[in-house]
């Protein structure tokens, strides 16, 4: 059963509007995924809310707390490597980047 995305609009002290939509749970980090955007007018906020709700309901959630290290650890657990490859990759785990993926 698919879940309906929920969102809201709030006005900031600057007069701009923040749009926030709940888009589910990140399967890797187990944290909530929230799509957010800030716009100048209330009309733009309503349009943006519709766009983000559509994006969330389609399952297109670009934000993730995944890092290269997390993904490599997940992959290493299921990879069918030879012993020497596994030892090399496990030895380099301390060197791997912990920077988040994405732009």
N, C-alpha and C positions, 0 to 999 in steps of 0.2 A: 504494500500500500504506500503510495507516494505521499509525502508530507507537504503541506502548503507552506511556502516561505512567508515569514512575517517580517515587517519592517516598520520604521517610524521616521518622522521628520522632527528635528528640533531646531529652534532658532538660537543662534549663538549670540553672545554679547556684542559682537561686531556687527550684527545685523544679517550676516550670512546664515545659510541653512545647512545643517548636517543631515544627511540621509544615511540610515544604517539598516541593513537587512541581514537577518540570521540565515545562514546558508548551510547549516549542518555542523558535523563534527569532523575535524581532520583525523583520518584514521591512523596516522602516524603519531601525532603528538597528543591526541585525544582532547584537543582544545576546540572551543567553538570557532567556527569560521564566520566572520562578519564582513560583508561587503560594505564599504563606506565611500562616501563622496561628499564634497562640500561645494555648494553653488551659491550664487548671489541673490537669487529671487525665489519666492515661494512657488511660482509657476515652474521654474526650472527644477526645483526640489521635487515637485509632484511628478514631473516627467522622468527625472532620475530615479525616483522610487519605483516607478513602473519598469524602467529598464533593469534595475538591480533585482527586482522581484522575478522578472522573466529569466535573467541570468541564473539566479539561484535555483529556480524551479527546473531549469534545464540541466542543472548539475555542473554548470561551468563555473568553477570556483578557482581562480588563479592563485589566491593566497594560500600559502602553506608554510608551516613552521619547519618543514623538512630541510635538513642540511645534507651536504654531500656525505658526511660521516655517517649520518643516520641511514641513508639509502645504501651505502656500501656495507654497513653492518647487517642490514636486512638481507641484502643480496648474498653476502658471504655465508649466511646461515643456510642457504638453499643451493648455493653454487656447487657444481660437481667438478671441483678442482683437484689436480694432482697434489700430493703432499708438499712438494717444493713450492708450488704456486700459492697454496694456502699459507705456508710459513712466510713467504715474501709479503703477501697482502696483509697478514695479521701484524707483521713487523712494521708495516708502514702506517698502521692505523693511528699512531700518535702524530704522524705528520699530516694526515688529512685535514682539509679545511673544514672548519665548523661554521663557515659563512652560510646564510640562508640561500636557498635556490631562488631564482627568479630575478626580475629586473630590479 
